């Protein structure tokens, strides 16, 4: 990541490149700027706010020059002070930084009043995430002259009146690690399937493990998966020239008694390209199917973070990526085939484009049989039906434990990652019953409630663990305009929430 971030406990400098300033509803210009600028500049700022109908409402943002003091001042509408959160400071700072980049700013000064928020570590963390994520751009495959035109903000300095500078610095350091992990995930999701396939994900996992004494990796090859009985996972991979890789990462804190440490298993759907198999998708629906490994990329991003984390994580954490491609060929799985999972469940495959749940079934069953975690969280770009229900910005959450669901939702809301709890409606499970096998992989026509039936299917392989299923089909990839820290392309959705939770002593 490019750029440097600093914090200083003193008054703003009288001169600089660009000043970012949080401005709340009903604030008066003179109350903010009289101690910084002479009267004529304060009057100019006041006139600019009136001319632009700037009232400090959330998401308002205006810019103007303040020569000879600052080349640019960007006022960030922060809304009502009583409603302001760390999520707001993160998203609104990121939006302002995008504006600063358009203005070709090279150095940013930002003023922060310490009476606005109380947790200075969180302030530092979220401002750091905002700065580094606003710097992210995916242009690896463009010509050098095109890449060089992208403007980077070289330095960001936070000025504040608090004496808790060390707490802000600690938060900024952690925020940079989180931002680095999100960038890692976004890059994997944005790369084309010609550059990211199962063996590449294996290489990435191996490198992460090599960089950390606390992380190990195990790779199960196709033949080993077949011997173990992972018939659903290996069936999905049959049509591809790229062999499947079942990747298992393990994080163990050397300062924690691993015999007593509770276990969390993160499972990411890792279909590196989803053509639909013999149930071939239409061409337009296939354009973005490089993103069908977003869940696996998120798990890798979390382990990338764990490889750098200095704080002690109180859990043993597993990461499973059942990595394969879903491609059509003479060897492909066919509609009507029956496959069997590692726990002995037989599945009638009626649609080869409902393949992600097959790979997750074997991954979850493996976790239950071999790893025995207290908590399983699977992350998957699983169903278009979830986007129909919730749109493209909200993740659907399904879970078998109300307390765990509540903790996850509260944490996600705090981190600004939108999620909505969906029902596991038992009667819909009947749609998944097969006449010739234990289950079928689709719920039959019409395909209403497809996100629910998919979740119910996956739940059949959860035996003892508390379980959350996150359908990120919408928010895993942003094809619209940038919003807050979310840029176009892969988003790394869920990273901030899960990192927050694995630091918590009270998660399980």
N, C-alpha and C positions, 0 to 999 in steps of 0.2 A: 504494500500500500504506500502511496506517495503522501507527502505532507508531514507537518509537525504540529503538535498541539501543546499549548502551555496554559498555565493559570498563574495570575498574579494578584496579590492582596494589596492593591493600591488604586489610586484614582486613574481614570482613563488618561492617556496621553493627550496633549492638546492637538497633536497632528497625527495623521495616519492615512492609510489607503481607504479602507472601508469599515464603517462602524455598523454593527448589528445591535438593535436595541428593542427589547421587549416592551410593548406599550399596552397597558390594560384599559378596558372600557372605563370611561369617565376620568381618566388621568388628565392632568393639565401639563402642557408642554413646559411651562416655566418651572414646575416642580421637579422636572427631570433634568433639564438642560441648563438651568441658570448657573449652576456651579461648574459647568464644563465650558460653555461657549459665551461669548459676549452677547449683549442684548440684541444686536442686529441679526445674528444667526438664529437666536431663539425666535425672533419674529418671523424669520424666513421659514423655520420649521413649522411654526403655528399656521402660517399662510398656506403652506403645502398640505397640511392635514385638512384644512378647511376646503381647499380647492379640490382635493381628491375624495372628499367625504370620508376621510379616515377617522374612525371613531374608536379604534383599538379592538374591534370585534375579531373573534377568532377567524383565522385564514385571510384577513386583510393584510396586505403587504405593499408598501410604497417605497420608492427610492428617489433620492435627489442629491445634488452636490452641496457641500458646505465649505467651499473654498474660502480662505486658504487653510482651513483646519483639516477637513477630511474630503477626499475626492468624492466619496459617496457615503450617504447615510441611508440605511435600510431600516425602516420601522416595521416591526413584526406585530401584527394584531394578536394579542394573547387572550382576548375575551375577559370574562369576569375573574378577578383575582382569586375569589373563593373556590372557583371550579378548576383552577389551573393545576395540572399534574405533570409528572416527569414525562409521560407520554406526549403531552403537548409541547414541552420544551424540546423534545427530540424531533418531532415531526415538523414543528414550525421553524426550528433552526435549520433543518434540512431544506425546507422550501426556500428560506431566505438565502441559503448558500447557493442554491441553483440560480437565484436572481443575481447574486454576486458574481457567479461565473459568467453569466451573460454580459455583465458590466466589465469583465476582464480584470476583476480584482485579484491581486496577488497575495495580499495579507489582510486578514480579518481581525478586528478587535470587537469583542462583545462584552457588554456590561450586564452583570447579573446581580440583582438585589437579593441579599441572603435571607430577607424576611418573606420571600415568595414561597420557597420550599424549605423543608427542614432537613431532609436526608442528603447530605452533601456528597456522599459516595454515589448515590443514584443520580444526582445532578451531573456529576463528572462523567459517570458511565454513559448517560443518555446523550449528553452534548458530544462526547467522543464518538459514539455510534453515528450521530447525525453528521458530524464532519467527515468521517472516513467513508461512510456509505454514500454521501453526496458526491464523493470523488470517484465512485466506481463507474466504469464504463467498459462495455464489452465491444472491442473492435480489433481483436487479435488477428483476424483474417483480412483486414483492410490494408491498403497500401500505406507505406510508412509516411508519405506526405499527408495522407488523410488522418492518420493517428496523431501526427504531430500538431494538428490544428486544434485538438481538444485542449481546452484551457484548464489548468489545474491551479487550485488555490494552495500556495506553498506553506503558509503558516496560519494558524488560528490561535488567538490568545484570548482567554477568558479573564476579564477583570471583575473583581468582586470585593465587597466590603466585609466578608466573613473572615474569621481567623482560623477556619477549619480547612486550610489549604491542603494539608496532607491527606485529608479525607477525599477532597476533590481529585487530587493527583492519583490516589489509589483507584478511585472510580474511573478516571480517564484511562488508566492502564488496563483495567479489566474491560472497559468499553472498546478499547482498541483490539483486544484479543477476540471479543465477540464479533466486532466488525470484520476482522480478518477471517473468522470462521464463516460468516455469512457470505463474504466475497468468495471464499473457497467453494461454497456450495453453489452460488450463483454461476460461477464460471463453469462448473461441471454441467449444470443444467443447460446453460447457453451453448455449450459446445455441440457440434453436430454428431450424429450417431456414427459417422465415419471416423470420428476421433475419440469417441467414448463408447466402448463396448465392454463385455464382462471382464476380459483380461486387463483392461485399463483400470477398471474399478478395483480389481485385485491388486494391481501395482500401487494405486493410491493408498489402499489400506495398508499395504506392506511398508510403504514409506512412512506413514503416520506412526506405525508401531515401532519402526526402527529409530524414530526420533525421540521416543519416550521410554523410560525404564518402567513406567507404570502400565504400558499397553502392550498386549500380545495379539497376534493374529493367527488364525487357522483357516486354511483354504481347503474346502472339500471339492474335489474334482468330480466330473460327471459320473465316472465309474464308482467312486465312493458313495455318491448320493444314491445311485441305483442300488448298491449293496445294502444301504441303510433303509431302502424302501421308499424314497422320495419320488414316487411315480408321478405325482401331479406336477411338481417343479420340473422334473426332467422332460416330461411330455411337452410342456410349453416350449422348451428349448430345441426340440427335435428338428424344426425346419430351418434353423439358422446354421451358417458356416462357423459362427463363433460359439465355442463350447461354453456351457454354463459354468459358473463359479459360485459356490455357496460360501460366502465370506462371513467369518465370525471374529469380531474384535472383542477384546476383554480389557477393561480398565480396572485395576485394583490399586487402592491407595496403600503404600507400604506402612503408613502410620496407623492403619486401621486393622483390627483383627478380622482377617478375611473369613474366618470360620463363623463369625458372628455378624458380619456385615450383611445387611439386606441387599437383595439383588433387583436391579432394574434391567429389563431387556427392551431395547429399542430396535424395531424391525422396520426397514424401509423398502417399499416396493421398488424394485431395481430392474425394470424392463427397459433396456437401453434403446430399444426402438420397438414400437408397437404398430405393426402393419394390420393387425387384426387376425393374422394367420390365414387359414383358408376361408374364414368368415371375414373376408377382406374389407377394410374400411374404404369409404369413398376417398378419392384423391385429396379433396379439401380437408377432410378430417384427419388425414395422415401428415399434413404439413408440419405440425408441431409435436409429433409423437416422439421426438428425441427427448421430450420432457418427462416421459413416463418413468424415468428413474429419479424423479425429484425427491421422493421419500428416502431412497438410498443415499442420494447426495446430501440430504439433511443429516442423516445418521453419520456419514463420513465427516461432515462439517462439525458436528458435535464432538467427535473424537479428535478432530484437528484442534479444536478448542481445548479438550482435555489434555492433549499432548503439551500444551503451553501453560495450563492452569497452575498457578502457584498456591492457591488456596486448597485446603484439604477437602476432598469430596467424600462424604461419609458412606458411600455405597459402592458395591461392586456393580459395574455397568457393562452390559453386553450390547454389542451392535451386530445385527444380522442383516446381510444383504444377499437375498436370493437372486443373483444377477444372471440375466439371460435376455435374448432377443426373441420376439414373437414374429416369425417370418413364415411365408408360404413356400413350400417346396414339396417334392415327392415324398419326403420323409415326415412331413408335418403331421401333427395331431389333427384328427378329423372330427367333424361334428358326429356325434353318436358313439365315439370312443368312450371306454370306461377306464379310468385311471385310479390308482390306489395311493393314499398318502402314507407317511411313515407310521402313523398310528393305526393303520389298517382300514381307514374309512374309504369306501369306494365312491367314485364320483362319475356320473354320466355327463360328458362334455357335450352340451347342445349348441354352444356358441364358442368358437375358439377366440373370439374377441373379449370374452370375459375371463381373461387369463391371469390377471393380477391376483385375484382371489385364490387361484390354484397355487401360485407360488407362495402366497402368504399363509395358506393352509399348512403347507409342509414346514414353513419357517416357524410358525407358532407351535405346531405339534412338536417340532424338534426342540424348541425352547422348553416346552413343558416336560418332555421326556428326558432331556439331557442336562438342562441348566437349572431348572426349578426356581425361576424368579418369583418374587412376591408381586412384581408389577410388570406387565407387558404393555408397551405402547407401540402400535403400528401406525405408520405414516404412509399414505398412499394416494396418488392421483388415480382414484379408483373408478368413479362413476360420473358420467355426464349428468345423471339424474340429480346428483347433489348440487350441481350448478343450476339446474332448473329450479330446485327448491330454494337455494340460498344465494344465487348469483355468483359472481366471480371473486368477491372479496371476503367471503365468510366461509370458514371451515366447518364442516359437519362433524360433530363429536358424538360417538356412540360408546357406551361403557357399561360394565356390569357391576359397578360399585358407585353408589350415589355420592359418598364422601369424597372419593378420588375425583370423580367428575367435577364436583364443586370446587375442589382445590385447583384443578387444572383450569377451569373456566375463570376463576377469580384471578389467577396468575396471568392468564392470557390477556384478560381485560387490562390488567395493570401494565403489561408490556406493550399493549396496543396491537395485539394480534387477534383479530376478530374471530370468534368461534360461537357456535350455537349447538346446544344439546338436542339431539334427534332421538326419536323413540325406537326402542327395540320391540316392535309390535309382534307379539308371539304368534298371532294367527297367520301372519305372512310367512312364517317358517314352513307352513304346509306347502307353499308354492315351490319350495326347494326340495321336496321329497320326490324321489324318482321311482318308477315302477321296476327298474332293472338294477338299481344301485342304491346305496344309502342316501346319496344326495345327487342333485343335478346342479350345474353351475349357473343357471339362470332361472328366474322365477316364472317363466312362461309368459305368453301374451295375454293381455297387454302388459307392457313393461312399466306400469305405474309403480311407484314406491321402490324403484330400482336401487337407490342408495340404502334403503332399509333392508331389503332382501340380501344385498351384498354383505352388509354388516352382520346380519343373522347367520349367513353362511360361514363367515369367518369365526363368529363366536362359537360355532360347533366344535372348534379345535382348541378352545380355551377350557382347561379342566379345573385348575386350582387358582390360578393367578388372578389378581385384580387386573382388569384389562380396559384399555382405551383404544378405540379405532378412530383415526383422524383422516377424513376424506378431504384431501387438499386439491381436488381436481380443479377448483377455481383459483384459490389464492396462491397455489404453488408456482404460478406463472402469470406475469402481468403483460398483457398485449396492448394495454391502453397507455394513458399518459402517466408520468411519474406522480406518486402521491406520497408525501412525507419522505421516509427513507426508502420507500419502494420504488425502484426504477423499472424501466421496461425490461422484460425477460424474466429469468429465474429470480425468485424472491427470497428463498431460504426461510419460508414461513415455518413457524414453530420453534426455530432455533433459540430465540430469546426466552420464550416461555420454558422450554425444557432445560436450558442452562440455568435459569432462575430456580427451577424445581430441584435439580440435582445438587444445588448448593444448600437446599433447605434440610434442616434436621427433622422436620415434621412432615415431609412429603409422604412417607409410607406410614 
